[in-house]
Amino acid sequence: MKKPSKSRAPAIAYAIFPKDLAGHLFEVRLTVAAPASDGQVFALPAWIPGSYMIREFARNIVQIRAEANGESVALAKLDKHSWRAAPVGAPLTVVYEVYAWDLSVRAAHLDQTHGFFNGTSVCLRVVGQEDMPHQVDIVRPSDPAAATWRVATAMPELGAKRYGFGTYLASSYDELIDHPVEMGDFALATFKAHGVPHDIVISGRVPNLDMARLQADLKAICETQIAFFEPRTRNAPMERYVFLTLAVGDGYGGLEHRASTALICARADLPSTGAVKSADIGEGYLKFLGLCSHEYFHTWNVKRIKPAAFAPYDLQSETYTPLLWLFEGFTSYYDDLMLVRSGIIGEAAYFKLLGKAIGGVLRGSGRTKQSVADSSFDAWGKYYRQDENAPNAIVSYYGKGSLIALAFDLTIRSKTAGKKSLDDVMLALWQRFGRDFYPSVGRGVTETEVEALFDEVSGLKLKSLFDRYVRGTADLPLARLYAPFGVKLVDERRNAKPSFDAGAGRDGPDCKLTQVHEGGAAHRAGLSAGDIVIALDGLRVGGALDAMLGRYKVGDTVTVHAFRRDELMTFQVKLQGERVPCVTLSLLDERKKSGRPSAL
């Protein structure tokens, strides 16, 4: 990309100023050198790629005005996220304030501890000029609390020094909103993965952070994934990558971008130099590395290999695709697999994670009613808007999608005697649809092309798998598929505990049912999500429901008093065995002796 001359005003320029840290306000000045002759239209996205829910970011614009040549310009609102400025024959500037108090990876947040924003939350789109270079000046806050702040982003610097306030440059609006920005006092480390610099940025207080271990583990994961997609050249698809991580007391989440990821985690999940050294990786740290692996894999699978509906994005309304099972589900399959292949965990630890994933899918009856193709298409209205009935009504295209990836992988490996695997399908998707997607927006893949590619690469006819498991709702025969690889899969619910078969949480000092599973003991007795369980056989429950149920046997009937709204109700609940699947996978001795092929 040719950089504009510093002596010439850029076509589109933003100045983003953290104006009021305590009031959580960013001020943005957007200048358009050549506004549309019939009146320039501006729009703020309604959603952010990777999070399929209409969020209406424009609702956080507190005030907005326009000016040209020092005079006010009329600005008419067209809808909830769009404005039109009156025609002017000079550069046009729009000045607005954005309220930033969303502590997540999706929007913007600002206070005395740090600042963070995605372009979709703060950068108005100049309609009709999205393909022009976009210059961004990130201005240092005047508040003394920010005197030592730095800036972290994967956006290319123009007039700024690395990690400094100043000017950055994106080749288009699409690139601009794909580079989140973190500002504050943060821990920073850099490693190279196959020659490409990777920054680790940790915001938030983390005592005794073991950055050296984190560097080593992330390097192993990143190099494994780069080599996966480019086994010969080891070429990464970006010139630099940034892990932007916010550590909080309790949190978990991530959002992928083309050369970075925004993460939020519990500070206890990060490795500590003060921890007792152990050969076993901690559960919290393993979860964090799995999250990093997941978002990093998206660098290829969804940021460059895209469904056709996302090339380009329509950021003002829902964009439907039946393929999220491929982009999120397959990424969920490979994220843990990459932990094994990089040497972070062993096969036994991987099987433990996989057993938990299988159990999670089998837990909800929604899997018998909704296919992953439909779940993908309905993400906007169902998956991202889950209510208390979600386990009984929907299936996760993440969870079941990862098991479908496993089923395809085992099927291809078995029927080709190990000559082909799902890896070959992913490589073909990368080579045909992802490798050349940027710098200009390329073409996405359709569902018809996906299915044809599976057959072509594997040399098999896989339509029945698509019909039964992608477009259908059948449970996957994983035990049978694993058998040729010497792996035994069983559901160990031999001594099931007595249970309501309902989710429970706290409501002050009392117990509140959060979900009631279809066909379970609570459902059969008439209890509902939202009921406040007060007493069990005349004894107050409080927060001790599980402990109290432990004094009974499966088949016992208990009297339950519960409030529904303000009405006290009585229920007779016949306890049943806990229906939570307990899936375990183990390596058979005969495989160890016979040298059967690995399924990894």
N, C-alpha and C positions, 0 to 999 in steps of 0.2 A: 504494500500500500504506500502510495506516495504521500508524504507528510506535507501539509500546507505550509506555506512560507510564514514565518513569524511576523513578517511585516504586513501580511494581508489578513484581514479579518476572516475568520472561519465561517463557513456557510451556516453552521449550527453550533452554538456555543452555550454551555451551561456553566454557571457559577453556583456551587452548592456550599452554603455556609451554615454550620451548626449555630444557629442564632441564639437559642435559649435552651441551655442544657437542662435546667430545672423545669422548664415548661415543655420540654420535649419537642422543640420546633426547629425544623430545617427551613431556611429561606433559600429559594431557588430563583435565579435570574436566567431566563432563557432568551437568547438573542438569535433572531433569524435574519440573515443578511439580505435575502431576497424572498420576502413573503409572497404568497399567491396573490395575483392581481385582483381576484374577486373576493378576497378576504381569507386570511390564513386560518385553517382549522387545526386545533390542537386536541389531543385525546390522551388520557391516561389509561393504561391497560386495566381490564377488569379482572384478569387472573395472571398468574405467573407460571410459566412452563415448568412442568414437573409436579405441580400441585393442582389437581383437576377439580377446582371449585371456584365459582365466581365470588371474588372477594371485594370487588368494588372499591379499589384503592382510592378513587377520587373522593370518597367520603371523608378522607383525612386531609383534604385541602381546606385550610381554615379561611383563607382569603386570597383573592387573585385579582390582578389588574394588568392592563397593557399600556405601553407608551411607545412613542416614536418621536425623535427630534425634541425630546424633553416635554412633549405634550401628551395628555391622556388620549388613549384610543379606546373606542367602545368595544366591549367584549361581551358577546351574547352566548348564553349557555344553550346548547342544542339538546343535550340529554344529560343523564347523570354522570357521564365521564367525558363530555366533549364541549368545546367552546369554539366560537368563530370570532375572529377579530375583524373590525371594519377595514376595508381596503386602505392601504397606505403605500406611498411610493418611496419608502425609506426603510432601513433596517428596523425591525419590530422587536420589542422586548416585552416579555411576559414575566411578571414578578409574582411569586406566590409562596405561601407558607404551608408546610406539611407537618401535621401532627404525627410524631413517631414514638409510639408507645406499645409496640407489638414485639414482645421478647420471643421471637421465633426466627426461623431461617427464611421465612417467606416474605417479610415486609421490611419495616424500618423501625429502629429503636435508638433513642438518644437520651442520655442522662449524664450525670457527672462522672460515671465510671467508664463509659465508652460510647461510641456511635457506630451504627451499622445501617446500611441500606442496600436494597436491590433497586436497580434502575426502574423496574416496573412500579415502584411505589413513589418515586420522586421525580422521574424524568418524563415530562409530557412528550408525546410523540408529535412531531411536526408532519402532519398528514400530507403525503405526496412527496416528501423529501427524506424518506426513511433510508434510502440507499446512499445518502451523502455522508461524508465523514462527520463525526460528532466529537467535538472537543469538550472536555469537562475540567473545570478548575475547582479543585477541592480546597476550600479555604480553611485555614486554621481558626478554631474558635477563639474568641477574645477572652473567654472565661478563664481565670487563673487555674481552675481545676484541670484544664486541658493543656497546660504549659508544656508538658513533656510528651504529649501524644504523638504517635506516628500513624502512618496510613499503610494498610495492607490490601492489595488487590492484584489480580492478574492482568488488569487493563494496562496496555502499553503506556509508558511514560512519554510525555512530550517535553514539558518544561520542568517536570518534577524529578527529584532524585528518588531512587528506589526506597520505598517506605516513607516518603516525605509528602507533605502537603504541596500542592502545585497542580500543574496541568497534565492531563492524561488524554489519550486519543483512542477512539473506536472507529472502525471503518464504516459502520452503519448503526442504525438503531438496534437491529437484531444483535449485533455484537455488544453494544453499550449495555443492554439489559442482561447480558450473560456474564457480566463481571461484577459481582457484589463487592462492596467496599466495607472494610472494618477500620475504625480509627480508635486509638486509645493507647494505653500502656499495656503491651502484650509481650509474652515470651515468644522468642523467635529462633528457629533453627532451620538450616538448609542442608539438604543432601542431594546427590545426583543419582538419578535412576537411568541407566543406560545413557549417561551424558547429559540428561536434561535436568536443570535445577528444579527442585521441589521444596517449597517453603512450608514449614509447620508454624502456624500462628495460634497461640493459646491466649485468649482473653479471659479475664476473671482470675481470682486468687486460687492458686493451686500450690500449696506448700510442698516442698521437696519433690517437685516434678522431675521424674527421670526422663529427661529429654533424649538422652543418649539411647536408651532402650527404645523409645518411641521412634526415633530416627531409623534405627536398625530394622525394626519390624516393618515400618512403612516402606522402607527401601526394598525389602524383600518382596512385599506384596506388589508394589508398583512395577518392579522389574519383571516379576512373573507375569503380570498382565500385559505389559508392553511386548514381552516375548511371545505371549499367547497370540496376539493379533498380528505381530510382525516377526515370525520365527526366524526369518533369514536376516533382515536388516536391523532388527531391534530399534526401529524408528518410532518415537512417540509422536502422536498427532498434535502436540503443542510444543511451544518453545520454552514454556515455564508453567509450573503448576503450583497452586496454593491451597493448602488445607486451612480454611478459616474456621477456628473452633472456639466456641464460647462455653466455658465451664461454669456451671451453676450448681446449686445445692441438689437439685433433682431435675433431670431433663434428658431428653433423647430425641434426636431427629437429624435429618440431613436433606439437602437439596443440591442436585447436581448442576454443574455449569460446564461450559466447553473447556475451560482451563483452570477450574477451581471447584471447590465445593464449600458450602456453608454448613457447619455442623454445630449441634448443641449437645452437651453431654453432662452427666453428673461428674463433679470434680473427683469423686471417689473412684470413678471408673478409669481415671488416668494413672499410669504407673508412678510409683513413688520410690525415691531413693532410700527411704526409711523402711520400706517393706521387707519382711523376712524373705530371703531368697528361696525360691521353690522351683522345682522342675515343672510344676503345673501352673498354667496361666490362669490368673484370676477370672472369675465369671464376668465381672464388670469390665475389665480390660479387654477380654475376649469379645464382649458385645461391642465395645467401641471399635476395635480393629475390624470386626465384621461390618460395622457401619461405614468405616473408611473404605473398605474393600468394595462394598456395594456402590457407593457414590463414585468411586474411581472407575469402576467397570462401566458406569454410565458415560464416561468420557467417549467411549466407542458406541455402546448400545443405548441409544436414544438421543444423545447429543449430536451424533453423526450418522449412525444408522437410525433412520426415523420412519415412523409410519407416514404414509403419503399425506394424511390429513394435517400433519405438522410441518409440511414443507411448502410454503412458509406457514407460520402460526397466524391464526386470527385471534388477536389478543383482546378483542372487544366482546366476544361471545363464546359460548361453549363450542369446542371442536371435538367431534365424536370420532372414535376409532374403536374397532373390536380387537385391537392388537396389544393392549397393555399387558396381557398375560405374557407376551413375548418380550416386551421391553422391561417390565418390572419383575415378572415372574422368573424369566430366565436369568436376569441379573441377580435375583435372590438365590437362585441355584448356584451360580458361579461365585457369589461373594464368599461363602464358606468353603467352597471347593478350592478357591485360590489361597485360603489360609493353609490348607493341607499341602498344596503344590509348592507353596513358598517355604514350607518347613516350619510354619508358626505353630501348627498343631499336628497331632498324629491321626491315624485312621480311627482309633477308638474314640477320640474326642470329637471327630467329625461325625461319627455314627451317633453319638449322643445328641449333637445339635440336630441332626437329621431326624432322629426319633421324636424330638420335641416338635419339629416342624410338621411331621406327619400327624402327630396327635392333635396339634392345633387345628389342622384342616378337618380331621374327622370329628372334632368336638361339636361343630355346628350343623344343624339339619338344613341350613340354607344351601349347603353344597348339593343337596338332592333336588333343589328347585331352580337354581340359577347356574348357567354355564359360565366359564371364565370369559368366553367371548362376549356374553351379555353383561357380565360384571364389568368388563372393560368399557363397553359402550355406555353403561349406566353409571360410570364412576362419578359423574357430575352430580347426579341426583341421589345416588344410594351410597356408594362406598365412602365418599367424602362427606356424607351427611348421615352418618349412622346414628340410630337411636337404640333404645333398649331392646328392640326386637331384631336387631341386625343378625345375631347368630342363627336365628330361625328363618331368615329371609334371603340372605345374600351369601356369596362365597368370595373370598379374597383372591383377586387375580395375582397378588403377590404370593400368598401361601400355596394355593393349588397350582398356580402357574409354575412355581419352582418344582413341584412334584411332577408336573407334566414334562418339564425339562428333563428331570431325572428319568422318567419313563421313556422318553424319546432316546435319551443317551444309552440306557441299558438295552433297549430294543435294537438300536443301530449297531451297537458293539456286538451284541449276541448274534444277530442275523448276518453280520458281515465277518464273523470270526475275528473281531478286533481290528479289522482293516480300516473301518470308518467309525466315527463317533460324532456326537453333537458338536464337538470342537470344529469339525470340518464344515458343518453347516454355518456356524458363527463366522468362521473365516470367509466363507463365500459371501455371506451378507456384508461383511466388512469390505471385501474387495470390490463388490459390485455397487454397493449403495452408500458406504460410509467413507472410504478412504479419500475420495475426491469431493466430499460434500461441501467443504469450505475451500477457498475463501468466499465464493459466491454460494448462495443457498442452492443446494443440489436437489435431487429428486428422492422422495421417500419411497418406501416399499408398500405394496398393497397386500391384502390378505391372500389373494389368488397367487401372487408371486411368491409369497412365503411358502405356501403349501407346495407349489411346483418345485421350489428350490430344495425343500427337504427330500423330495423324491429323487431329484436329479443328483444331488450330492451323495445321498446314501445308496442310490441304486435300488431302492425298495419302493413298494407301494404302501404309503402310510396314511391313506385316506381314512381307513377305519379308526385309527387313533385320533385323527382330527374330529371325526364324527362323534366318537364316544366320549372323548375327554375334553376337547376344546369347545366344540359346539354342543356336546351333550353333558350330562351330569353324572355319569358313571364314576364310581370310585376306581382309583388306579390299582391294578393288580401288582403292587410293588413286591410282595413276597415272592410271587412267581417269577417276576422279572429279575430279581436278585439271585434266584436259585442257581443259575448257570455260573455265577461268579463266586460261589461258595460263601454267600452271606445269608444268614438266617434272620428273618424279620418276624417278630411276634408282638402281640398286644397282651401285656401282662397285667390283667385286671382280675387276678385270682381272688384276692382277699379285699374286695372293694369295701371302703368305709361307708357307713350310713350317711345319706346325703339328701338335701332338698333338691339337688340338681338345679341350683340357681346361683347367680353371682350375688355377692353381698359386700356392702361397704358400710362406712360409719356415717351416721347423721347425728352429729353432736354425740351424746352418750349412747345413742341407740343404734340398732342394726337396720340398715335399709337394703332391700333387695334391688339390685341394679339391673339384673337380667333374669328372666325365668325361661329355662330351656324347654322347648316343645317336648311333650310326652314325659317330662320328669315329674318327680314327686310333688313339687310346689305347683306346677301347672295342673296336675290332676286334682289337687286339693282345692284349686281356685285362687291361689295366691298370685299376685301380679307384681311386675316391676314397679318400684316406687313405694310398695307397702313397707311400713315401719314395724318390724317384728319386735314386740314388747316382751312376750313371755313364752316359755316352752314348759308345758305341764305345770303352769303356775309359778315358775321361777323366772325372774328377770333375765333377759338375754344380754343386754348391753353389747359389748364387743366380743362376747365369748361363744358365738353360735357354734363354731366348729368343735370347741372343747365340750360343749354341752351335748352335741350330737354324738360325740365319741363315747358317751355313756350308754348309748342305745345299740340295738342290733338291727341289721337289715331286715325289714318286714315289720318292725314295731310301728305302732300308730301313736302319734303324739298330738296333743292339743296345743294349737298355736293361737295366741292373741296378737293381733296386729292392727295398726291404724292405717286406714286408707283415707287419705285426706284427713278429715276430723272425725271420722266414724270408726269406732272400735268394732272389729269383726273377729269371729272365731272360726278356725279351720281345723279339720282333722287331716293330718298329713301322715300317710303311710310311707315310711322311709324306704328308699331303695338304694341299691349299691351305687356308689359313685360311678358316673358314666364317662368320666374324663379318660380318654385313651392314654395308655402308658406303653408306648411303642419302643421296643429296643431292637437294635441291630447288632449282630455279632458275627465274627469270622469263624466259620466251621473248621475244625481240625483237618478235614480232608483237603480243604483248599491249601492249607499250609504245607501239607505233604505233597499234593499233586502239582503245586505251582500254577493253579488256575489264574487266568488274567485278572488284574485289578479292575474294579469298576470306577476308579478315580482318574 
